[in-house]
């Protein structure tokens, strides 16, 4: 397979500083797992060929997790701690880690050792072959109940079918992103984040590595059913417009059924058969309901477009190459939108500036110097 940038050294030289790998680990009440995680991270850093930084993101832990991390980070170079002011959630903590990472390759993993550090070597190997995104796929899940396994199996496949994107199934947030992918992801600043869907949305070439997911090393999970359902809802709404289209589909089906029923009544009446007296009011009510649902579906179509614009996602993304400069797309009625350079540019240049608003609601394009 052709490698996009050649050797690993070529990739490492193009990042900020001398960091080749960044490992980001969100932490929330993991004081029992961290003592087992630290030595395995040290062994991983010793194996990787290149400077490796480890970034812990404390997501408002209420136990001794942050104290253990502070003690550990004092013991070596490139060990960092990002302490959030409160519990913002797993997806926000991961985003903070991606924003802080400086490496050419950024690996995200959990602190409970269900994402084994030993699998990172295989992710790096696939990255060195030229893939910008490498997913860790769970071939087996140990230590989880049947209900959770079945629900996860159904959800991942249903979401992939509804979105139409190349979204690998049975993968969580254990993945490797190339610097290009990290910079592209930094331009998508949605508040209700579903990173697994956003990573699939930005595209780029991807590969998978299968592994058996072990049970938690210690403690209990803080990811309750309520949080999992909220994450599933964020994923469905963020990645699919199907919920907005259901009203239109239901209205068309209901109105079409009423028209067919009325046609059947006319034929029966012409043949000398009489329908019950409640049939006509029922059909009128159903027909009006179908018309209302169609009107609601049309309104949802406009809401869908408002939703797309409100997210401020880039119009397109391009891989870095010989012709990868700054490109722009003119949108009728809007200011010209400019895509940021996807080479190793400063992070501040990777976020598109939003146009300001006049008192009358029209957009004013920002000045480019």
Protein Blocks (a to p, Z undefined) as FASTA:
>chain_A
ZZfklpaklmmmmpghjbfbdcddddehilkmmmmmmmmmmmmmmmpgcddddddddehi
ablmlmmmmmmmmnpghiacdddfbdnbjklmmmmmmmmpcbfbdcdddfkopacfklmm
mmmmmmmnopabdcdddfbdghiafklmmmmmmmmmmmmmmnopacdehiafbccddfkl
mmmmmmpccfbdcfklmmmmngpadddddddddddfbdcdfbdfklmmmmmmmmmmmmpc
klmmmmmmmmmmmmmmmmmmmmmmmmmmmnopacdfklmmmmmmmmmmmmmmmmmmmmmm
mmmmmmmmmnopafbdcdddfklccdddddehiacdddddfbdcdfklmpccdddddfko
pacddddZZ
